[in-house]
């Protein structure tokens, strides 16, 4: 006698696809290693290192803009927004390597 093939209900299919989605999201959305994210205590709260480096980069871009404006280079340099943004990114990356580079 031949056995009937099992008929899957929609709830069984959705539970398997939901479990697969949760498992794939866990792999994609994992954060830093088991040691934790680079952070330091500031006023009793953990302050993430990337935010500190980002603020350092913004300060570097503002300083570059101030120097360019004060020295008169702002009239000679094209694409000042991109230039100051690039300088800010470079300052942020250097700050990251200085404080958190291993």
N, C-alpha and C positions, 0 to 999 in steps of 0.2 A: 504494500500500500504506500502511496506517495504522501509525504507530509505536506501540509499546506504551508506556503511561505508566510512568514510573520508579517502582519500589516502594522506599520508604524503609524501611530497617531500624530497629529500635529504638535501636541504637547511634548511628546518624546523627541521629536525633531528639534523643536525650539529649545529644549533644555540642553541638548547636545551642542547646538550651535551657540547657545549662550555661554556654556562652559568653555567652548573653544575660543570665543571672543574674549572672555575674562582672562584665559591663559595667555592669549597673544598680547593683550593689553598689559599684562604684568611684565612680559618680556620687554615691551617697547617703552613703558613708562617707569622703568626702574631708575632710581636716582644714583647717588654716589656709592662708593664701596661700603663695606661693612664698617670701616673706620669712621664713616660719617662725612658730611660735607665740611669743607674748610670754613670755619667760623671762629669768632672770638667773642668774648663777653664785653658788652658795652652797656653801661648803666643797668646791669643786672639781667640783660636779655642777650640771647645769642644773635649776633649780627653776621649775616652771610658775607663771606669774603668776596664773592663776585660783585655784590652791591658796593662794597668799599672800593674795589678797583674801578667800577663804573663811575662812581662819584669822583675818583681821582682823575679818570679820563676826561670827565666833563670839566673839571677844574683846569686840566691841561689845555683843553680846547679854548676855554675862556681866556686863559693866560696867553695863548698864541694869538688870539684875536686882538687882545689888548696890545701886545707887542707889535703886531702888524699895523694897527691903527696909530699907535704912538710914534712909530718910526717912519710912517709914510709909505710903507710897503703895500698897504691895502689898495692903493691906487694902481700899483704895478702888477699885482698878482691876480690872475684870472681864477675863477671858480673858488672863491674864498670859503664858501660853505663846505665844499668837499675837502678842501685843504685843511681847514680847522677840524673837521670831523675825523680825517685821517690822522692828524696829530693827536687828537683825543684818544682814538683807538690804540695808537702806538703807545701812548703814555699808560693806558689801562693795561695793555699786555705786559709792558715792562714792570708795572707795579705788581701784576699777578706773579710774574717770574721771580721778582725780588722777595715777595712775602710768602708765596705758596709753592714756588718751584721746588722740585725734589730732584 
